[in-house]
Amino acid sequence: METAPAPWIGALRHSHDTLQALVEPLDVEQLQEPSYASDWSIAQVLSHLGSQSEMFGLFLEAGLSRQDPPGREAFVPIWEAWNARDPQSQAADALQGDEALVTRFESLNPEEIDRFHLNLFGMELDATGLVRMRLSEHALHTWDVAVALDPAAKVAPDAVSLLVDTLGQLAARSGKPDGTKRQLHLMTTEPERHFTLETGETVLLTAAKPDESLPELSLPAEAFVRLVYGRLDPLHTPPVESRGADLDELRLVFQGL
């Protein structure tokens, strides 16, 4: 079982409010500027978040009624409708849809939280699990927009403090083994965490105790989150400390989904 959803919902609210403050002042030309997300404009990132807000709403209601989640046949018309919008509509409608989803999460009562269960993409999710999925997407895509406007932008600290402890599952799913066997100690700051990363035929990231016998990479947790999500290119990398670890090699392992 996951932890209580309240901290995750609070971080999601903060992420929404941050995105709204970033996007509302933008004109149509700015909305069509490139985001950090590969091949997507700012408006297209917002379109993606908007379509996903509809889909997560369907997931939420399915979990509350303990029904099977909708499949791809329900997603295609949603994607087509969002792709057909002009950039200004994509932005405005995405903020509106995102607000509706966050508000719905905030409205969940204890009975609904206890009742919620969803089998989604091979995972058994409770309410916190679903909010976690939305926050992971929302916080990183908000950064995709924010960093296009300010190269010094960072993923929100409240999201980082939650997401840093969920990276093992993502690493196993999105990491691309390069065939090189390596074992590293990874240490993060703000918050402090310790992990062991093993690569070879698979990618395995696990919480661990400090181990001075292994090569080590120390970096802010915010940067480590972005590394595992494929967003730690050299131009957006803060100072790191390395003892026998090659960050460039890790960038190739974590290229994003």
C-alpha positions as CSV (number, residue, x, y, z in Angstrom):
1,M,0.0,0.0,0.0
2,E,1.0,3.6,-0.7
3,T,1.2,6.3,2.0
4,A,-1.6,8.7,2.5
5,P,-2.4,10.8,-0.6
6,A,-2.5,14.2,1.0
7,P,1.1,15.2,0.5
8,W,1.0,14.1,-3.1
9,I,-2.2,16.0,-3.7
10,G,-0.7,19.1,-2.1
11,A,2.3,18.9,-4.3
12,L,0.1,18.4,-7.4
13,R,-1.9,21.5,-6.4
14,H,1.4,23.5,-6.1
15,S,2.6,22.2,-9.5
16,H,-0.7,23.2,-11.1
17,D,-0.5,26.7,-9.6
18,T,3.1,27.1,-10.8
19,L,2.1,26.0,-14.3
20,Q,-0.8,28.4,-14.4
21,A,1.4,31.3,-13.3
22,L,3.9,30.4,-16.0
23,V,1.4,30.0,-18.8
24,E,-1.3,32.6,-18.4
25,P,1.0,35.6,-19.4
26,L,2.2,33.9,-22.6
27,D,1.0,35.1,-26.0
28,V,0.3,32.8,-29.0
29,E,3.9,33.2,-30.3
30,Q,5.4,32.3,-27.0
31,L,3.1,29.2,-26.7
32,Q,4.5,28.0,-30.0
33,E,8.1,28.3,-28.8
34,P,10.0,25.0,-28.2
35,S,9.7,23.5,-24.7
36,Y,12.3,21.2,-23.2
37,A,10.3,18.2,-24.2
38,S,11.7,16.8,-27.5
39,D,9.8,18.1,-30.6
40,W,7.0,19.7,-28.5
41,S,6.1,23.3,-28.3
42,I,5.0,24.8,-25.0
43,A,1.4,24.5,-26.3
44,Q,1.9,20.9,-27.2
45,V,3.2,20.1,-23.6
46,L,0.0,21.7,-22.3
47,S,-2.1,19.7,-24.8
48,H,-0.5,16.6,-23.5
49,L,-1.2,17.5,-19.9
50,G,-4.8,18.5,-20.9
51,S,-5.5,15.2,-22.6
52,Q,-3.9,13.3,-19.7
53,S,-6.1,15.2,-17.2
54,E,-9.2,13.8,-19.0
55,M,-7.7,10.3,-18.9
56,F,-6.7,10.5,-15.3
57,G,-10.3,11.6,-14.5
58,L,-11.5,8.4,-16.2
59,F,-9.0,6.4,-14.2
60,L,-10.1,8.0,-11.0
61,E,-13.7,7.3,-11.5
62,A,-12.9,3.7,-12.6
63,G,-10.9,3.1,-9.4
64,L,-13.7,4.6,-7.2
65,S,-16.2,2.3,-8.8
66,R,-13.7,-0.6,-8.9
67,Q,-14.2,-1.0,-12.6
68,D,-11.7,-1.8,-15.2
69,P,-9.9,1.3,-16.6
70,P,-10.7,2.5,-20.1
71,G,-8.5,1.3,-22.9
72,R,-6.9,2.9,-26.0
73,E,-10.3,3.1,-27.8
74,A,-11.3,5.7,-25.2
75,F,-8.0,7.6,-25.5
76,V,-7.8,8.1,-29.3
77,P,-10.7,10.6,-29.5
78,I,-9.3,12.5,-26.6
79,W,-5.9,12.8,-28.2
80,E,-7.5,13.8,-31.6
81,A,-9.6,16.5,-29.9
82,W,-6.6,18.0,-28.2
83,N,-4.5,17.9,-31.3
84,A,-7.2,19.7,-33.2
85,R,-7.1,22.7,-30.9
86,D,-5.2,25.9,-31.7
87,P,-2.3,26.7,-29.3
88,Q,-4.3,29.3,-27.3
89,S,-7.1,26.8,-26.8
90,Q,-4.7,24.0,-25.9
91,A,-3.2,26.3,-23.2
92,A,-6.4,27.6,-21.8
93,D,-8.3,24.3,-21.9
94,A,-5.3,22.4,-20.3
95,L,-5.2,24.7,-17.3
96,Q,-9.0,24.4,-16.9
97,G,-8.9,20.6,-17.2
98,D,-6.0,20.4,-14.9
99,E,-7.7,22.5,-12.3
100,A,-10.8,20.3,-12.5
101,L,-8.7,17.1,-11.9
102,V,-6.7,18.6,-9.0
103,T,-9.9,19.8,-7.4
104,R,-11.4,16.3,-7.8
105,F,-8.4,14.8,-6.1
106,E,-8.7,17.3,-3.3
107,S,-12.4,16.4,-2.8
108,L,-11.8,12.8,-2.1
109,N,-13.1,11.8,1.3
110,P,-11.6,9.0,3.5
111,E,-14.2,6.5,2.4
112,E,-13.4,7.1,-1.3
113,I,-9.7,6.9,-0.6
114,D,-10.1,3.6,1.3
115,R,-12.4,2.2,-1.5
116,F,-10.2,3.1,-4.4
117,H,-8.5,0.3,-6.3
118,L,-7.3,0.2,-9.9
119,N,-5.4,-2.3,-12.0
120,L,-3.6,0.0,-14.5
121,F,-0.8,-0.9,-16.9
122,G,0.0,-4.0,-14.9
123,M,0.1,-2.1,-11.6
124,E,-2.3,-2.4,-8.6
125,L,-2.9,1.2,-7.5
126,D,-4.5,2.7,-4.5
127,A,-5.5,6.4,-4.6
128,T,-2.0,7.6,-3.7
129,G,-0.6,5.5,-6.5
130,L,-2.8,7.3,-9.0
131,V,-1.9,10.7,-7.7
132,R,1.8,9.7,-7.7
133,M,1.6,8.9,-11.4
134,R,-0.1,12.3,-12.2
135,L,2.5,14.2,-10.1
136,S,5.4,12.5,-11.7
137,E,4.1,13.5,-15.1
138,H,2.9,17.0,-14.1
139,A,6.0,18.1,-12.2
140,L,8.4,17.2,-15.0
141,H,6.3,18.6,-17.8
142,T,5.9,21.8,-15.7
143,W,9.7,21.9,-15.7
144,D,9.7,21.4,-19.4
145,V,7.7,24.6,-19.8
146,A,9.5,26.5,-17.0
147,V,13.0,25.8,-18.2
148,A,12.1,27.0,-21.7
149,L,11.3,30.4,-20.1
150,D,14.1,30.4,-17.5
151,P,17.2,28.2,-18.0
152,A,17.8,28.1,-14.2
153,A,14.3,26.6,-13.5
154,K,14.2,23.6,-11.2
155,V,11.6,20.9,-10.4
156,A,9.6,22.0,-7.4
157,P,11.2,20.9,-4.1
158,D,7.9,19.4,-2.7
159,A,7.6,17.2,-5.8
160,V,11.3,16.2,-5.6
161,S,11.1,15.2,-2.0
162,L,8.3,12.7,-2.9
163,L,9.4,11.5,-6.3
164,V,13.0,10.8,-5.3
165,D,11.8,7.8,-3.3
166,T,9.9,6.3,-6.3
167,L,12.7,6.3,-8.8
168,G,13.5,2.6,-8.6
169,Q,10.4,1.5,-10.5
170,L,11.0,4.2,-13.1
171,A,14.6,3.3,-13.5
172,A,13.7,-0.4,-14.1
173,R,11.1,0.6,-16.7
174,S,12.9,3.4,-18.6
175,G,16.5,2.7,-18.1
176,K,18.3,1.4,-21.2
177,P,20.9,-1.2,-20.4
178,D,24.1,-0.7,-22.4
179,G,25.6,-4.1,-21.6
180,T,28.2,-2.5,-19.4
181,K,28.2,-4.0,-15.9
182,R,28.6,-1.3,-13.3
183,Q,27.7,-0.8,-9.7
184,L,27.6,2.7,-8.3
185,H,26.7,4.5,-5.1
186,L,24.5,7.5,-5.7
187,M,24.0,10.1,-3.0
188,T,21.6,12.9,-3.2
189,T,21.2,16.1,-1.1
190,E,18.0,18.1,-0.3
191,P,16.8,15.5,0.6
192,E,19.7,13.2,1.4
193,R,19.2,9.7,0.0
194,H,21.6,6.8,-0.8
195,F,21.1,4.4,-3.7
196,T,22.9,1.6,-5.4
197,L,22.7,1.6,-9.2
198,E,23.4,-1.7,-11.0
199,T,23.5,-2.0,-14.8
200,G,24.2,-4.8,-17.2
201,E,21.4,-6.7,-18.8
202,T,18.9,-4.7,-16.7
203,V,18.9,-1.4,-14.7
204,L,18.3,-1.8,-11.0
205,L,18.1,1.2,-8.6
206,T,17.6,0.4,-4.9
207,A,17.8,2.3,-1.7
208,A,21.0,1.5,0.1
209,K,23.4,2.5,2.9
210,P,26.5,4.5,2.0
211,D,29.2,2.2,0.5
212,E,32.7,3.7,0.2
213,S,33.9,0.7,-1.7
214,L,31.9,1.7,-4.8
215,P,32.4,4.5,-7.3
216,E,30.2,7.4,-6.2
217,L,28.2,10.2,-7.6
218,S,26.8,12.9,-5.4
219,L,24.3,15.4,-6.7
220,P,21.1,17.3,-5.6
221,A,18.0,15.2,-5.5
222,E,16.4,17.6,-8.0
223,A,19.1,16.8,-10.5
224,F,18.9,13.1,-9.8
225,V,15.1,13.1,-10.5
226,R,15.8,14.8,-13.8
227,L,18.6,12.4,-14.6
228,V,16.3,9.3,-14.2
229,Y,13.6,11.1,-16.2
230,G,16.1,11.8,-19.0
231,R,16.4,15.6,-18.4
232,L,19.9,16.2,-17.1
233,D,21.8,17.4,-20.1
234,P,25.1,19.3,-19.5
235,L,23.5,22.7,-19.9
236,H,21.1,22.0,-17.1
237,T,23.4,20.1,-14.7
238,P,24.3,21.7,-11.3
239,P,27.7,21.0,-9.7
240,V,28.1,17.3,-8.9
241,E,30.9,15.4,-7.1
242,S,32.2,12.2,-8.7
243,R,34.5,9.5,-7.5
244,G,35.0,7.1,-10.3
245,A,31.5,7.6,-11.7
246,D,30.8,8.8,-15.3
247,L,27.7,11.0,-15.5
248,D,27.8,11.0,-19.3
249,E,27.5,7.2,-19.3
250,L,24.5,7.5,-16.9
251,R,22.8,10.0,-19.3
252,L,22.9,7.3,-22.0
253,V,21.3,4.8,-19.6
254,F,18.5,7.3,-18.7
255,Q,17.3,8.8,-21.9
256,G,13.7,9.3,-20.8
257,L,10.5,7.6,-21.8
